[in-house]
Amino acid sequence: MEGPAPALPPLRDVIQRFGLAARKSLGQNFLLDLNLIGRIARTAAPLEGINVIEIGPGPGGLTRALLDAGAARVTAIERDERCVAALTELVAAYPDRLRIVPDDALKIDPRELAPAPRKIVANLPYNRISRHTRA
């Protein structure tokens, strides 16, 4: 990990400032519980030296936790342009460790986004997953 985490505004402030409201049509559910976010990041561990591809970062709660957990670099794929704007602050806080890709993760080959070693991490909404996996 690269030193202490930068001081960032609370997620609730980011959500309010950018006028974010979870859109059911996108299957969004913004995680605000720092304990749960940390648990998800710890489940993906170890992250030191790993390039993480995060799918659907929303306002960036899990993104922050992945970076704080020592991911070498996080590439966050977000198709909601409202969230992309909110994530820009995180890029400023982690300039060499965070990249935002404004696109649909289902249309991207993750191997093209980050060199190995890499992990894909997400808090995927089950209602969106089941829609894409039904025969």
C-alpha positions in Angstrom: 0.0 0.0 0.0 1.2 3.5 -0.7 0.9 5.4 2.5 -2.1 6.8 4.3 -5.4 7.2 2.5 -6.2 10.7 1.4 -8.9 12.7 3.2 -12.1 12.2 1.2 -15.6 13.5 1.8 -18.1 11.0 3.2 -20.0 9.0 0.6 -23.3 10.6 1.6 -21.9 14.0 0.8 -20.7 12.9 -2.6 -24.1 11.3 -3.4 -25.9 14.5 -2.3 -23.5 16.9 -4.1 -23.8 15.0 -7.4 -27.5 14.4 -7.0 -27.2 10.7 -7.2 -30.1 8.5 -6.5 -29.9 4.7 -7.1 -31.7 3.9 -10.4 -33.6 0.6 -10.2 -33.4 0.4 -14.1 -29.6 0.0 -13.7 -29.9 -2.3 -10.7 -28.1 0.3 -8.5 -27.8 0.0 -4.8 -25.2 2.3 -3.3 -23.2 0.8 -0.4 -22.7 3.2 2.4 -22.0 0.8 5.3 -18.2 1.0 5.7 -18.1 -2.3 7.6 -19.8 -4.1 4.6 -17.6 -2.3 2.1 -14.5 -3.3 4.0 -15.7 -6.8 4.2 -16.1 -7.1 0.5 -12.6 -5.6 -0.1 -11.1 -8.1 2.4 -12.9 -11.0 0.6 -11.0 -10.0 -2.5 -7.7 -9.9 -0.6 -4.8 -10.2 -1.0 -4.7 -7.1 -3.3 -1.1 -5.9 -2.9 0.5 -5.7 -6.4 -2.8 -6.7 -8.0 -4.7 -4.8 -10.7 -8.3 -4.7 -9.8 -11.1 -4.3 -12.3 -14.2 -3.0 -10.5 -17.6 -3.3 -12.2 -20.2 -0.7 -11.3 -18.4 1.4 -8.7 -21.3 3.9 -8.3 -20.1 6.8 -6.1 -17.0 4.9 -5.2 -17.4 3.3 -1.7 -15.9 -0.1 -2.7 -13.4 1.7 -4.9 -12.0 3.5 -1.9 -11.8 0.3 0.1 -10.0 -1.5 -2.7 -7.4 1.2 -3.0 -7.0 1.4 0.8 -6.6 -2.4 0.9 -3.5 -2.0 -1.3 -4.6 -2.7 -4.8 -1.8 -1.6 -7.2 -4.3 0.0 -9.5 -8.1 0.0 -9.8 -9.9 0.3 -13.2 -13.5 1.1 -12.5 -16.1 0.4 -15.2 -19.2 2.6 -14.8 -21.9 3.2 -17.3 -23.9 5.8 -15.4 -22.4 9.2 -16.4 -23.7 10.7 -13.1 -21.5 8.3 -11.2 -18.5 8.9 -13.5 -18.6 12.6 -12.6 -18.6 11.7 -8.9 -15.7 9.3 -9.3 -13.5 12.1 -10.8 -12.7 13.3 -7.3 -11.3 9.8 -6.5 -9.1 10.0 -9.6 -7.7 13.3 -8.2 -7.0 11.6 -4.8 -5.4 8.5 -6.3 -4.0 9.9 -9.6 -1.7 7.0 -10.5 -3.9 4.2 -9.1 -7.4 4.8 -10.4 -8.8 4.9 -13.9 -12.5 5.3 -14.7 -13.8 3.6 -17.9 -17.2 5.0 -18.8 -18.8 2.0 -20.5 -20.9 -1.1 -20.0 -18.9 -3.9 -18.5 -20.8 -6.5 -20.5 -19.3 -5.0 -23.7 -15.6 -5.0 -22.5 -13.0 -7.7 -22.4 -11.4 -7.2 -19.0 -8.1 -8.6 -20.2 -7.7 -5.4 -22.3 -8.2 -3.2 -19.2 -5.5 -4.3 -16.9 -2.4 -6.4 -17.0 -2.0 -9.5 -15.0 -2.0 -10.2 -12.1 -5.6 -8.9 -11.9 -8.9 -9.6 -10.1 -12.5 -8.6 -11.0 -14.4 -7.2 -8.0 -18.0 -6.0 -7.9 -21.0 -5.7 -5.7 -23.4 -6.9 -8.5 -27.1 -6.6 -8.0 -28.7 -10.0 -8.3 -31.7 -8.8 -10.2 -29.4 -7.5 -13.1 -27.4 -10.7 -13.1 -30.4 -13.0 -13.4 -31.7 -11.0 -16.3 -28.5 -11.5 -18.2 -28.0 -15.1 -17.4 -31.5 -16.4 -18.2 -31.8 -18.6 -21.3 
